[in-house]
Structure formats: structure tokens, C-alpha cells
Amino acid sequence: MDCPFCGTEMIHGYLNCGNTIWSERKHRISTLPDGKEKFALHLEVPVLSPNHVESYCCPKCKKIIIDSSDYENNFD
Ligand SMILES: [Zn+2]
């Protein structure tokens, strides 16, 4: 995949992460959604090893692209 920002070929890899949420607001303590916010990429604390979220990183401009469609969200 070429970077949509600068055109450089992106590097395939994984976001290795624990509990995670993309949200329109900042979470101060927990990463649980409160029912009013829009959220995506909601992942609970992993049991054995970090979560592995397939993604691409641009080696030039350092942007990371994640297809979050396979993860919990409330956009539907
Ligand atoms: Zn780039």
C-alpha cells in the first residue's frame, strides 16, 4: 500500500497494544465507552499477549493506517 499522504510504500505490521479505544473524547481512567460517545477500535485488556492490530506505517512521514472495520465500534 502506498501512503495516501506522501506516496511512499508503506510497511506492513501490527499495532501491539493493550486495552484500546479510539474515541472522539479523551478518556481519563478507563477505556470503556460511556454510551454517548462515538468510538471505534475498542479492545479489551489482552489475556496472554498484546492485541495485534494489522496496520501499515509510512517510513517517511510516519503516519499509521489502521482498518478498524473488524473491531468493535458504534458507527452502525
Ligand atoms: Zn507518508
N, CA, C, O and the ligand as a Tripos MOL2 file, in Angstrom:
@<TRIPOS>MOLECULE
protein
  305   303    77     0     0
PROTEIN
NO_CHARGES

@<TRIPOS>ATOM
      1 N           0.8510   -1.1950    0.0000 N.3       1 MET1
      2 CA          0.0000    0.0000    0.0000 C.3       1 MET1
      3 C           0.8850    1.2420    0.0000 C.2       1 MET1
      4 O           1.8360    1.3420    0.7750 O.2       1 MET1
      5 N           0.5570    2.1930   -0.8850 N.am      2 ASP2
      6 CA          1.3000    3.4510   -0.9020 C.3       2 ASP2
      7 C           0.6350    4.4450    0.0450 C.2       2 ASP2
      8 O          -0.5900    4.5040    0.1450 O.2       2 ASP2
      9 N           1.4490    5.2100    0.7260 N.am      3 CYS3
     10 CA          0.9530    6.2060    1.6760 C.3       3 CYS3
     11 C           0.0840    7.2450    0.9450 C.2       3 CYS3
     12 O           0.5420    7.8580   -0.0200 O.2       3 CYS3
     13 N          -1.1480    7.4450    1.3910 N.am      4 PRO4
     14 CA         -2.0240    8.4120    0.7210 C.3       4 PRO4
     15 C          -1.6110    9.8680    0.9850 C.2       4 PRO4
     16 O          -2.1610   10.7860    0.3770 O.2       4 PRO4
     17 N          -0.6670   10.0770    1.8680 N.am      5 PHE5
     18 CA         -0.2280   11.4400    2.1950 C.3       5 PHE5
     19 C           1.0110   11.8370    1.4000 C.2       5 PHE5
     20 O           1.0950   12.9580    0.8990 O.2       5 PHE5
     21 N           1.9910   10.9040    1.2800 N.am      6 CYS6
     22 CA          3.2500   11.2710    0.6060 C.3       6 CYS6
     23 C           3.6250   10.3220   -0.5220 C.2       6 CYS6
     24 O           4.5870   10.5980   -1.2400 O.2       6 CYS6
     25 N           2.9050    9.2070   -0.7130 N.am      7 GLY7
     26 CA          3.1390    8.3150   -1.8480 C.3       7 GLY7
     27 C           4.1930    7.2550   -1.6230 C.2       7 GLY7
     28 O           4.4000    6.4160   -2.5000 O.2       7 GLY7
     29 N           4.8740    7.2540   -0.4780 N.am      8 THR8
     30 CA          5.9040    6.2560   -0.1840 C.3       8 THR8
     31 C           5.2510    4.9010    0.1070 C.2       8 THR8
     32 O           4.1560    4.8480    0.6670 O.2       8 THR8
     33 N           5.9370    3.7840   -0.2810 N.am      9 GLU9
     34 CA          5.4060    2.4700    0.0270 C.3       9 GLU9
     35 C           5.4040    2.2480    1.5340 C.2       9 GLU9
     36 O           6.4150    2.4610    2.2030 O.2       9 GLU9
     37 N           4.2720    1.8220    2.0560 N.am     10 MET10
     38 CA          4.1330    1.6650    3.4980 C.3      10 MET10
     39 C           4.5970    0.2860    3.9440 C.2      10 MET10
     40 O           4.6100   -0.6540    3.1490 O.2      10 MET10
     41 N           4.9740    0.1640    5.1990 N.am     11 ILE11
     42 CA          5.4530   -1.0970    5.7690 C.3      11 ILE11
     43 C           4.3050   -1.7740    6.5130 C.2      11 ILE11
     44 O           3.6600   -1.1730    7.3730 O.2      11 ILE11
     45 N           4.0670   -3.0370    6.1640 N.am     12 HIS12
     46 CA          3.0180   -3.8050    6.8350 C.3      12 HIS12
     47 C           3.5000   -4.2340    8.2120 C.2      12 HIS12
     48 O           4.6570   -4.6210    8.3760 O.2      12 HIS12
     49 N           2.6170   -4.1660    9.2010 N.am     13 GLY13
     50 CA          2.9870   -4.6110   10.5440 C.3      13 GLY13
     51 C           1.7880   -4.6310   11.4530 C.2      13 GLY13
     52 O           0.6450   -4.6520   10.9970 O.2      13 GLY13
     53 N           2.0530   -4.6250   12.7350 N.am     14 TYR14
     54 CA          0.9890   -4.7670   13.7280 C.3      14 TYR14
     55 C           1.1420   -3.7380   14.8350 C.2      14 TYR14
     56 O           2.2400   -3.5000   15.3380 O.2      14 TYR14
     57 N           0.0240   -3.1340   15.2030 N.am     15 LEU15
     58 CA         -0.0190   -2.3210   16.4060 C.3      15 LEU15
     59 C          -0.1730   -3.2860   17.5760 C.2      15 LEU15
     60 O          -1.2190   -3.9160   17.7320 O.2      15 LEU15
     61 N           0.8460   -3.4000   18.3770 N.am     16 ASN16
     62 CA          0.8400   -4.2920   19.5380 C.3      16 ASN16
     63 C           0.3790   -3.4760   20.7420 C.2      16 ASN16
     64 O           1.1010   -2.6130   21.2430 O.2      16 ASN16
     65 N          -0.8190   -3.7630   21.1860 N.am     17 CYS17
     66 CA         -1.3930   -2.8650   22.1820 C.3      17 CYS17
     67 C          -2.2090   -3.6130   23.2230 C.2      17 CYS17
     68 O          -2.5880   -4.7660   23.0180 O.2      17 CYS17
     69 N          -2.4710   -2.9620   24.3180 N.am     18 GLY18
     70 CA         -3.3120   -3.4900   25.3700 C.3      18 GLY18
     71 C          -4.7270   -3.0000   25.1750 C.2      18 GLY18
     72 O          -5.2210   -2.9520   24.0490 O.2      18 GLY18
     73 N          -5.3900   -2.6310   26.2720 N.am     19 ASN19
     74 CA         -6.7490   -2.1010   26.1020 C.3      19 ASN19
     75 C          -6.6840   -0.7890   25.3360 C.2      19 ASN19
     76 O          -5.8320    0.0640   25.5850 O.2      19 ASN19
     77 N          -7.6010   -0.6580   24.4060 N.am     20 THR20
     78 CA         -7.5160    0.4190   23.4270 C.3      20 THR20
     79 C          -8.9020    0.9130   23.0660 C.2      20 THR20
     80 O          -9.8460    0.1250   23.0090 O.2      20 THR20
     81 N          -9.0340    2.1930   22.8260 N.am     21 ILE21
     82 CA        -10.2560    2.7050   22.2180 C.3      21 ILE21
     83 C          -9.9180    3.9720   21.4430 C.2      21 ILE21
     84 O          -9.2050    4.8430   21.9410 O.2      21 ILE21
     85 N         -10.4360    4.0690   20.2170 N.am     22 TRP22
     86 CA        -10.4140    5.3450   19.5310 C.3      22 TRP22
     87 C         -11.7340    6.0060   19.9010 C.2      22 TRP22
     88 O         -12.7880    5.3760   19.8090 O.2      22 TRP22
     89 N         -11.6910    7.2570   20.3140 N.am     23 SER23
     90 CA        -12.9030    7.9540   20.6990 C.3      23 SER23
     91 C         -12.8030    9.4110   20.3030 C.2      23 SER23
     92 O         -11.7160    9.9450   20.0790 O.2      23 SER23
     93 N         -13.9510   10.0370   20.2220 N.am     24 GLU24
     94 CA        -13.9800   11.4770   19.9520 C.3      24 GLU24
     95 C         -13.6820   12.2890   21.2180 C.2      24 GLU24
     96 O         -13.5440   13.5110   21.1600 O.2      24 GLU24
     97 N         -13.5840   11.5990   22.3590 N.am     25 ARG25
     98 CA        -13.2250   12.3020   23.5910 C.3      25 ARG25
     99 C         -12.0020   11.6390   24.2360 C.2      25 ARG25
    100 O         -11.6470   10.5080   23.9070 O.2      25 ARG25
    101 N         -11.3670   12.3680   25.1600 N.am     26 LYS26
    102 CA        -10.2480   11.8170   25.9090 C.3      26 LYS26
    103 C         -10.7700   11.0210   27.0910 C.2      26 LYS26
    104 O         -11.6410   11.4930   27.8230 O.2      26 LYS26
    105 N         -10.2440    9.8150   27.2840 N.am     27 HIS27
    106 CA        -10.5840    9.0090   28.4580 C.3      27 HIS27
    107 C          -9.5250    9.2470   29.5200 C.2      27 HIS27
    108 O          -8.3290    9.2030   29.2310 O.2      27 HIS27
    109 N          -9.9550    9.4970   30.7320 N.am     28 ARG28
    110 CA         -9.0020    9.7910   31.8000 C.3      28 ARG28
    111 C          -8.5490    8.5450   32.5390 C.2      28 ARG28
    112 O          -7.3820    8.4420   32.9170 O.2      28 ARG28
    113 N          -9.4530    7.5970   32.7490 N.am     29 ILE29
    114 CA         -9.1040    6.4280   33.5560 C.3      29 ILE29
    115 C          -9.3340    5.1430   32.7630 C.2      29 ILE29
    116 O          -8.3710    4.4840   32.3710 O.2      29 ILE29
    117 N         -10.5800    4.7810   32.5240 N.am     30 SER30
    118 CA        -10.8350    3.5230   31.8270 C.3      30 SER30
    119 C         -10.9920    3.7890   30.3300 C.2      30 SER30
    120 O         -11.1550    4.9300   29.8980 O.2      30 SER30
    121 N         -10.9390    2.7030   29.5470 N.am     31 THR31
    122 CA        -11.1540    2.8430   28.1110 C.3      31 THR31
    123 C         -12.5190    2.3000   27.7130 C.2      31 THR31
    124 O         -12.7470    1.9940   26.5430 O.2      31 THR31
    125 N         -13.4350    2.1770   28.6830 N.am     32 LEU32
    126 CA        -14.7890    1.7270   28.3600 C.3      32 LEU32
    127 C         -15.6040    2.8890   27.8070 C.2      32 LEU32
    128 O         -15.5860    3.9770   28.3830 O.2      32 LEU32
    129 N         -16.3270    2.6810   26.6890 N.am     33 PRO33
    130 CA        -17.1710    3.7400   26.1540 C.3      33 PRO33
    131 C         -18.3600    3.9890   27.0740 C.2      33 PRO33
    132 O         -18.8250    3.0720   27.7500 O.2      33 PRO33
    133 N         -18.8530    5.2250   27.1020 N.am     34 ASP34
    134 CA        -19.9230    5.5620   28.0440 C.3      34 ASP34
    135 C         -21.3130    5.5450   27.4090 C.2      34 ASP34
    136 O         -22.2910    5.8940   28.0700 O.2      34 ASP34
    137 N         -21.4180    5.1470   26.1460 N.am     35 GLY35
    138 CA        -22.7190    5.0440   25.5120 C.3      35 GLY35
    139 C         -23.1420    6.2880   24.7600 C.2      35 GLY35
    140 O         -24.0400    6.2190   23.9200 O.2      35 GLY35
    141 N         -22.5170    7.4310   25.0410 N.am     36 LYS36
    142 CA        -22.8750    8.6710   24.3480 C.3      36 LYS36
    143 C         -21.8470    9.0520   23.2910 C.2      36 LYS36
    144 O         -22.1480    9.7950   22.3570 O.2      36 LYS36
    145 N         -20.6540    8.5460   23.4430 N.am     37 GLU37
    146 CA        -19.5770    8.9310   22.5410 C.3      37 GLU37
    147 C         -19.5360    8.0290   21.3090 C.2      37 GLU37
    148 O         -20.0120    6.8940   21.3400 O.2      37 GLU37
    149 N         -18.9690    8.5430   20.2380 N.am     38 LYS38
    150 CA        -18.6620    7.7240   19.0730 C.3      38 LYS38
    151 C         -17.3090    7.0790   19.3090 C.2      38 LYS38
    152 O         -16.3510    7.7530   19.6870 O.2      38 LYS38
    153 N         -17.2260    5.7390   19.0800 N.am     39 PHE39
    154 CA        -15.9470    5.0760   19.3070 C.3      39 PHE39
    155 C         -15.6950    4.0120   18.2470 C.2      39 PHE39
    156 O         -16.6130    3.5770   17.5520 O.2      39 PHE39
    157 N         -14.4420    3.6040   18.1360 N.am     40 ALA40
    158 CA        -14.0100    2.5300   17.2360 C.3      40 ALA40
    159 C         -12.7830    1.8750   17.8410 C.2      40 ALA40
    160 O         -12.2400    2.3490   18.8390 O.2      40 ALA40
    161 N         -12.3530    0.7880   17.2310 N.am     41 LEU41
    162 CA        -11.1540    0.0620   17.6660 C.3      41 LEU41
    163 C         -11.1550   -0.1790   19.1720 C.2      41 LEU41
    164 O         -10.1670    0.0790   19.8580 O.2      41 LEU41
    165 N         -12.2860   -0.6790   19.6700 N.am     42 HIS42
    166 CA        -12.3650   -0.9650   21.1010 C.3      42 HIS42
    167 C         -11.8300   -2.3520   21.3780 C.2      42 HIS42
    168 O         -12.3870   -3.3390   20.8970 O.2      42 HIS42
    169 N         -10.7530   -2.4420   22.1500 N.am     43 LEU43
    170 CA        -10.1320   -3.7200   22.5020 C.3      43 LEU43
    171 C          -9.9610   -3.7960   24.0020 C.2      43 LEU43
    172 O          -9.5120   -2.8440   24.6400 O.2      43 LEU43
    173 N         -10.3260   -4.9410   24.5590 N.am     44 GLU44
    174 CA        -10.1720   -5.1400   25.9990 C.3      44 GLU44
    175 C          -8.7220   -5.4940   26.3300 C.2      44 GLU44
    176 O          -7.9070   -5.7280   25.4370 O.2      44 GLU44
    177 N          -8.4190   -5.5280   27.6130 N.am     45 VAL45
    178 CA         -7.0870   -5.9330   28.0570 C.3      45 VAL45
    179 C          -6.8290   -7.3620   27.6040 C.2      45 VAL45
    180 O          -7.6220   -8.2470   27.9260 O.2      45 VAL45
    181 N          -5.7610   -7.6220   26.8760 N.am     46 PRO46
    182 CA         -5.4900   -8.9860   26.4100 C.3      46 PRO46
    183 C          -5.0500   -9.8800   27.5530 C.2      46 PRO46
    184 O          -4.4940   -9.4140   28.5480 O.2      46 PRO46
    185 N          -5.3070  -11.1750   27.3980 N.am     47 VAL47
    186 CA         -5.0220  -12.1140   28.4740 C.3      47 VAL47
    187 C          -3.5740  -12.6100   28.4190 C.2      47 VAL47
    188 O          -2.8650  -12.5610   29.4250 O.2      47 VAL47
    189 N          -3.1370  -13.0820   27.2630 N.am     48 LEU48
    190 CA         -1.8220  -13.7230   27.1950 C.3      48 LEU48
    191 C          -0.7370  -12.8610   26.5600 C.2      48 LEU48
    192 O           0.3880  -12.8100   27.0560 O.2      48 LEU48
    193 N          -1.0680  -12.1910   25.4780 N.am     49 SER49
    194 CA         -0.0730  -11.3720   24.8000 C.3      49 SER49
    195 C          -0.7800  -10.1170   24.2980 C.2      49 SER49
    196 O          -2.0100  -10.0710   24.3180 O.2      49 SER49
    197 N          -0.0500   -9.1000   23.8510 N.am     50 PRO50
    198 CA         -0.7200   -7.8900   23.3600 C.3      50 PRO50
    199 C          -1.6780   -8.1880   22.2170 C.2      50 PRO50
    200 O          -1.5210   -9.1870   21.5150 O.2      50 PRO50
    201 N          -2.6760   -7.3180   22.0270 N.am     51 ASN51
    202 CA         -3.5120   -7.3810   20.8300 C.3      51 ASN51
    203 C          -2.6380   -7.0470   19.6240 C.2      51 ASN51
    204 O          -1.7000   -6.2570   19.7290 O.2      51 ASN51
    205 N          -2.9510   -7.6530   18.4820 N.am     52 HIS52
    206 CA         -2.1760   -7.4170   17.2620 C.3      52 HIS52
    207 C          -3.1000   -6.8400   16.1960 C.2      52 HIS52
    208 O          -3.8660   -7.5730   15.5690 O.2      52 HIS52
    209 N          -3.0290   -5.5480   15.9950 N.am     53 VAL53
    210 CA         -3.9060   -4.8830   15.0460 C.3      53 VAL53
    211 C          -3.1330   -4.6350   13.7540 C.2      53 VAL53
    212 O          -2.1870   -3.8480   13.7130 O.2      53 VAL53
    213 N          -3.5690   -5.3380   12.6870 N.am     54 GLU54
    214 CA         -2.8840   -5.2240   11.4020 C.3      54 GLU54
    215 C          -2.9370   -3.7720   10.9110 C.2      54 GLU54
    216 O          -3.9870   -3.1330   10.9670 O.2      54 GLU54
    217 N          -1.8280   -3.2690   10.4420 N.am     55 SER55
    218 CA         -1.7660   -1.8710   10.0330 C.3      55 SER55
    219 C          -0.5540   -1.6220    9.1330 C.2      55 SER55
    220 O           0.2700   -2.5090    8.9090 O.2      55 SER55
    221 N          -0.4730   -0.4030    8.6320 N.am     56 TYR56
    222 CA          0.6270   -0.0060    7.7610 C.3      56 TYR56
    223 C           1.2280    1.2910    8.2870 C.2      56 TYR56
    224 O           0.5090    2.2060    8.6890 O.2      56 TYR56
    225 N           2.5640    1.3580    8.2780 N.am     57 CYS57
    226 CA          3.2550    2.5630    8.7440 C.3      57 CYS57
    227 C           4.0910    3.1280    7.6120 C.2      57 CYS57
    228 O           4.7750    2.3840    6.9080 O.2      57 CYS57
    229 N           4.0410    4.4360    7.4340 N.am     58 CYS58
    230 CA          4.8420    5.0930    6.3980 C.3      58 CYS58
    231 C           6.2270    5.4200    6.9610 C.2      58 CYS58
    232 O           6.3340    6.1520    7.9450 O.2      58 CYS58
    233 N           7.3070    4.8740    6.3360 N.am     59 PRO59
    234 CA          8.6500    5.1200    6.8640 C.3      59 PRO59
    235 C           9.1070    6.5610    6.6510 C.2      59 PRO59
    236 O          10.0920    6.9940    7.2510 O.2      59 PRO59
    237 N           8.4040    7.3000    5.8080 N.am     60 LYS60
    238 CA          8.8320    8.6830    5.5490 C.3      60 LYS60
    239 C           8.0940    9.6670    6.4560 C.2      60 LYS60
    240 O           8.7310   10.4150    7.1970 O.2      60 LYS60
    241 N           6.7650    9.6760    6.4070 N.am     61 CYS61
    242 CA          6.0320   10.6730    7.1900 C.3      61 CYS61
    243 C           5.4770   10.1020    8.4880 C.2      61 CYS61
    244 O           4.8550   10.8170    9.2740 O.2      61 CYS61
    245 N           5.7060    8.7930    8.7110 N.am     62 LYS62
    246 CA          5.4000    8.1270    9.9940 C.3      62 LYS62
    247 C           3.9180    7.9810   10.2920 C.2      62 LYS62
    248 O           3.5520    7.6250   11.4120 O.2      62 LYS62
    249 N           3.0580    8.2450    9.3220 N.am     63 LYS63
    250 CA          1.6340    8.0460    9.5750 C.3      63 LYS63
    251 C           1.3220    6.5470    9.5940 C.2      63 LYS63
    252 O           1.9460    5.7640    8.8790 O.2      63 LYS63
    253 N           0.3650    6.1680   10.4070 N.am     64 ILE64
    254 CA         -0.0460    4.7620   10.5320 C.3      64 ILE64
    255 C          -1.5030    4.6550   10.1030 C.2      64 ILE64
    256 O          -2.3450    5.4460   10.5290 O.2      64 ILE64
    257 N          -1.7950    3.6680    9.2550 N.am     65 ILE65
    258 CA         -3.1590    3.4550    8.7860 C.3      65 ILE65
    259 C          -3.6840    2.1320    9.3250 C.2      65 ILE65
    260 O          -3.0470    1.0890    9.1720 O.2      65 ILE65
    261 N          -4.8470    2.1850    9.9540 N.am     66 ILE66
    262 CA         -5.4770    1.0040   10.5350 C.3      66 ILE66
    263 C          -6.8640    0.8490    9.9220 C.2      66 ILE66
    264 O          -7.6510    1.7960    9.9090 O.2      66 ILE66
    265 N          -7.1640   -0.3540    9.4110 N.am     67 ASP67
    266 CA         -8.5300   -0.6720    9.0230 C.3      67 ASP67
    267 C          -9.2100   -1.2180   10.2710 C.2      67 ASP67
    268 O          -8.9670   -2.3580   10.6660 O.2      67 ASP67
    269 N         -10.0560   -0.4110   10.8860 N.am     68 SER68
    270 CA        -10.6620   -0.8110   12.1650 C.3      68 SER68
    271 C         -12.0210   -1.4780   11.9800 C.2      68 SER68
    272 O         -12.7620   -1.6440   12.9490 O.2      68 SER68
    273 N         -12.3590   -1.8660   10.7400 N.am     69 SER69
    274 CA        -13.7070   -2.3950   10.4820 C.3      69 SER69
    275 C         -13.9680   -3.7340   11.1680 C.2      69 SER69
    276 O         -15.1270   -4.0830   11.3910 O.2      69 SER69
    277 N         -12.9260   -4.4920   11.5100 N.am     70 ASP70
    278 CA        -13.1280   -5.7850   12.1590 C.3      70 ASP70
    279 C         -13.2120   -5.6760   13.6830 C.2      70 ASP70
    280 O         -13.3360   -6.6900   14.3700 O.2      70 ASP70
    281 N         -13.1470   -4.4610   14.2120 N.am     71 TYR71
    282 CA        -13.1310   -4.2840   15.6580 C.3      71 TYR71
    283 C         -14.3940   -3.5560   16.1130 C.2      71 TYR71
    284 O         -15.0770   -2.9130   15.3170 O.2      71 TYR71
    285 N         -14.6910   -3.6720   17.4130 N.am     72 GLU72
    286 CA        -15.9280   -3.1170   17.9510 C.3      72 GLU72
    287 C         -16.0010   -1.6010   17.7690 C.2      72 GLU72
    288 O         -15.0480   -0.8780   18.0600 O.2      72 GLU72
    289 N         -17.1490   -1.1370   17.2820 N.am     73 ASN73
    290 CA        -17.3940    0.2980   17.1410 C.3      73 ASN73
    291 C         -18.8790    0.5370   17.2740 C.2      73 ASN73
    292 O         -19.6440   -0.4260   17.3330 O.2      73 ASN73
    293 N         -19.3150    1.7710   17.3240 N.am     74 ASN74
    294 CA        -20.7520    2.0530   17.3890 C.3      74 ASN74
    295 C         -21.1960    3.0100   16.2880 C.2      74 ASN74
    296 O         -22.0780    3.8420   16.5000 O.2      74 ASN74
    297 N         -20.5830    2.8880   15.1100 N.am     75 PHE75
    298 CA        -20.9430    3.7530   13.9870 C.3      75 PHE75
    299 C         -22.1540    3.2530   13.2150 C.2      75 PHE75
    300 O         -22.7040    3.9790   12.3870 O.2      75 PHE75
    301 N         -22.5770    2.0140   13.4790 N.am     76 ASP76
    302 CA        -23.6780    1.4680   12.6760 C.3      76 ASP76
    303 C         -25.0450    1.9820   13.1200 C.2      76 ASP76
    304 O         -26.0640    1.6090   12.5370 O.2      76 ASP76
    305 ZN          3.8170    9.0270    4.0820 Zn       77 ZN77
@<TRIPOS>BOND
     1     1     2 1
     2     2     3 1
     3     3     4 2
     4     3     5 am
     5     5     6 1
     6     6     7 1
     7     7     8 2
     8     7     9 am
     9     9    10 1
    10    10    11 1
    11    11    12 2
    12    11    13 am
    13    13    14 1
    14    14    15 1
    15    15    16 2
    16    15    17 am
    17    17    18 1
    18    18    19 1
    19    19    20 2
    20    19    21 am
    21    21    22 1
    22    22    23 1
    23    23    24 2
    24    23    25 am
    25    25    26 1
    26    26    27 1
    27    27    28 2
    28    27    29 am
    29    29    30 1
    30    30    31 1
    31    31    32 2
    32    31    33 am
    33    33    34 1
    34    34    35 1
    35    35    36 2
    36    35    37 am
    37    37    38 1
    38    38    39 1
    39    39    40 2
    40    39    41 am
    41    41    42 1
    42    42    43 1
    43    43    44 2
    44    43    45 am
    45    45    46 1
    46    46    47 1
    47    47    48 2
    48    47    49 am
    49    49    50 1
    50    50    51 1
    51    51    52 2
    52    51    53 am
    53    53    54 1
    54    54    55 1
    55    55    56 2
    56    55    57 am
    57    57    58 1
    58    58    59 1
    59    59    60 2
    60    59    61 am
    61    61    62 1
    62    62    63 1
    63    63    64 2
    64    63    65 am
    65    65    66 1
    66    66    67 1
    67    67    68 2
    68    67    69 am
    69    69    70 1
    70    70    71 1
    71    71    72 2
    72    71    73 am
    73    73    74 1
    74    74    75 1
    75    75    76 2
    76    75    77 am
    77    77    78 1
    78    78    79 1
    79    79    80 2
    80    79    81 am
    81    81    82 1
    82    82    83 1
    83    83    84 2
    84    83    85 am
    85    85    86 1
    86    86    87 1
    87    87    88 2
    88    87    89 am
    89    89    90 1
    90    90    91 1
    91    91    92 2
    92    91    93 am
    93    93    94 1
    94    94    95 1
    95    95    96 2
    96    95    97 am
    97    97    98 1
    98    98    99 1
    99    99   100 2
   100    99   101 am
   101   101   102 1
   102   102   103 1
   103   103   104 2
   104   103   105 am
   105   105   106 1
   106   106   107 1
   107   107   108 2
   108   107   109 am
   109   109   110 1
   110   110   111 1
   111   111   112 2
   112   111   113 am
   113   113   114 1
   114   114   115 1
   115   115   116 2
   116   115   117 am
   117   117   118 1
   118   118   119 1
   119   119   120 2
   120   119   121 am
   121   121   122 1
   122   122   123 1
   123   123   124 2
   124   123   125 am
   125   125   126 1
   126   126   127 1
   127   127   128 2
   128   127   129 am
   129   129   130 1
   130   130   131 1
   131   131   132 2
   132   131   133 am
   133   133   134 1
   134   134   135 1
   135   135   136 2
   136   135   137 am
   137   137   138 1
   138   138   139 1
   139   139   140 2
   140   139   141 am
   141   141   142 1
   142   142   143 1
   143   143   144 2
   144   143   145 am
   145   145   146 1
   146   146   147 1
   147   147   148 2
   148   147   149 am
   149   149   150 1
   150   150   151 1
   151   151   152 2
   152   151   153 am
   153   153   154 1
   154   154   155 1
   155   155   156 2
   156   155   157 am
   157   157   158 1
   158   158   159 1
   159   159   160 2
   160   159   161 am
   161   161   162 1
   162   162   163 1
   163   163   164 2
   164   163   165 am
   165   165   166 1
   166   166   167 1
   167   167   168 2
   168   167   169 am
   169   169   170 1
   170   170   171 1
   171   171   172 2
   172   171   173 am
   173   173   174 1
   174   174   175 1
   175   175   176 2
   176   175   177 am
   177   177   178 1
   178   178   179 1
   179   179   180 2
   180   179   181 am
   181   181   182 1
   182   182   183 1
   183   183   184 2
   184   183   185 am
   185   185   186 1
   186   186   187 1
   187   187   188 2
   188   187   189 am
   189   189   190 1
   190   190   191 1
   191   191   192 2
   192   191   193 am
   193   193   194 1
   194   194   195 1
   195   195   196 2
   196   195   197 am
   197   197   198 1
   198   198   199 1
   199   199   200 2
   200   199   201 am
   201   201   202 1
   202   202   203 1
   203   203   204 2
   204   203   205 am
   205   205   206 1
   206   206   207 1
   207   207   208 2
   208   207   209 am
   209   209   210 1
   210   210   211 1
   211   211   212 2
   212   211   213 am
   213   213   214 1
   214   214   215 1
   215   215   216 2
   216   215   217 am
   217   217   218 1
   218   218   219 1
   219   219   220 2
   220   219   221 am
   221   221   222 1
   222   222   223 1
   223   223   224 2
   224   223   225 am
   225   225   226 1
   226   226   227 1
   227   227   228 2
   228   227   229 am
   229   229   230 1
   230   230   231 1
   231   231   232 2
   232   231   233 am
   233   233   234 1
   234   234   235 1
   235   235   236 2
   236   235   237 am
   237   237   238 1
   238   238   239 1
   239   239   240 2
   240   239   241 am
   241   241   242 1
   242   242   243 1
   243   243   244 2
   244   243   245 am
   245   245   246 1
   246   246   247 1
   247   247   248 2
   248   247   249 am
   249   249   250 1
   250   250   251 1
   251   251   252 2
   252   251   253 am
   253   253   254 1
   254   254   255 1
   255   255   256 2
   256   255   257 am
   257   257   258 1
   258   258   259 1
   259   259   260 2
   260   259   261 am
   261   261   262 1
   262   262   263 1
   263   263   264 2
   264   263   265 am
   265   265   266 1
   266   266   267 1
   267   267   268 2
   268   267   269 am
   269   269   270 1
   270   270   271 1
   271   271   272 2
   272   271   273 am
   273   273   274 1
   274   274   275 1
   275   275   276 2
   276   275   277 am
   277   277   278 1
   278   278   279 1
   279   279   280 2
   280   279   281 am
   281   281   282 1
   282   282   283 1
   283   283   284 2
   284   283   285 am
   285   285   286 1
   286   286   287 1
   287   287   288 2
   288   287   289 am
   289   289   290 1
   290   290   291 1
   291   291   292 2
   292   291   293 am
   293   293   294 1
   294   294   295 1
   295   295   296 2
   296   295   297 am
   297   297   298 1
   298   298   299 1
   299   299   300 2
   300   299   301 am
   301   301   302 1
   302   302   303 1
   303   303   304 2
@<TRIPOS>SUBSTRUCTURE
     1 MET1         2 RESIDUE 1 A MET
     2 ASP2         6 RESIDUE 1 A ASP
     3 CYS3        10 RESIDUE 1 A CYS
     4 PRO4        14 RESIDUE 1 A PRO
     5 PHE5        18 RESIDUE 1 A PHE
     6 CYS6        22 RESIDUE 1 A CYS
     7 GLY7        26 RESIDUE 1 A GLY
     8 THR8        30 RESIDUE 1 A THR
     9 GLU9        34 RESIDUE 1 A GLU
    10 MET10       38 RESIDUE 1 A MET
    11 ILE11       42 RESIDUE 1 A ILE
    12 HIS12       46 RESIDUE 1 A HIS
    13 GLY13       50 RESIDUE 1 A GLY
    14 TYR14       54 RESIDUE 1 A TYR
    15 LEU15       58 RESIDUE 1 A LEU
    16 ASN16       62 RESIDUE 1 A ASN
    17 CYS17       66 RESIDUE 1 A CYS
    18 GLY18       70 RESIDUE 1 A GLY
    19 ASN19       74 RESIDUE 1 A ASN
    20 THR20       78 RESIDUE 1 A THR
    21 ILE21       82 RESIDUE 1 A ILE
    22 TRP22       86 RESIDUE 1 A TRP
    23 SER23       90 RESIDUE 1 A SER
    24 GLU24       94 RESIDUE 1 A GLU
    25 ARG25       98 RESIDUE 1 A ARG
    26 LYS26      102 RESIDUE 1 A LYS
    27 HIS27      106 RESIDUE 1 A HIS
    28 ARG28      110 RESIDUE 1 A ARG
    29 ILE29      114 RESIDUE 1 A ILE
    30 SER30      118 RESIDUE 1 A SER
    31 THR31      122 RESIDUE 1 A THR
    32 LEU32      126 RESIDUE 1 A LEU
    33 PRO33      130 RESIDUE 1 A PRO
    34 ASP34      134 RESIDUE 1 A ASP
    35 GLY35      138 RESIDUE 1 A GLY
    36 LYS36      142 RESIDUE 1 A LYS
    37 GLU37      146 RESIDUE 1 A GLU
    38 LYS38      150 RESIDUE 1 A LYS
    39 PHE39      154 RESIDUE 1 A PHE
    40 ALA40      158 RESIDUE 1 A ALA
    41 LEU41      162 RESIDUE 1 A LEU
    42 HIS42      166 RESIDUE 1 A HIS
    43 LEU43      170 RESIDUE 1 A LEU
    44 GLU44      174 RESIDUE 1 A GLU
    45 VAL45      178 RESIDUE 1 A VAL
    46 PRO46      182 RESIDUE 1 A PRO
    47 VAL47      186 RESIDUE 1 A VAL
    48 LEU48      190 RESIDUE 1 A LEU
    49 SER49      194 RESIDUE 1 A SER
    50 PRO50      198 RESIDUE 1 A PRO
    51 ASN51      202 RESIDUE 1 A ASN
    52 HIS52      206 RESIDUE 1 A HIS
    53 VAL53      210 RESIDUE 1 A VAL
    54 GLU54      214 RESIDUE 1 A GLU
    55 SER55      218 RESIDUE 1 A SER
    56 TYR56      222 RESIDUE 1 A TYR
    57 CYS57      226 RESIDUE 1 A CYS
    58 CYS58      230 RESIDUE 1 A CYS
    59 PRO59      234 RESIDUE 1 A PRO
    60 LYS60      238 RESIDUE 1 A LYS
    61 CYS61      242 RESIDUE 1 A CYS
    62 LYS62      246 RESIDUE 1 A LYS
    63 LYS63      250 RESIDUE 1 A LYS
    64 ILE64      254 RESIDUE 1 A ILE
    65 ILE65      258 RESIDUE 1 A ILE
    66 ILE66      262 RESIDUE 1 A ILE
    67 ASP67      266 RESIDUE 1 A ASP
    68 SER68      270 RESIDUE 1 A SER
    69 SER69      274 RESIDUE 1 A SER
    70 ASP70      278 RESIDUE 1 A ASP
    71 TYR71      282 RESIDUE 1 A TYR
    72 GLU72      286 RESIDUE 1 A GLU
    73 ASN73      290 RESIDUE 1 A ASN
    74 ASN74      294 RESIDUE 1 A ASN
    75 PHE75      298 RESIDUE 1 A PHE
    76 ASP76      302 RESIDUE 1 A ASP
    77 ZN77       305 GROUP 0 **** ****
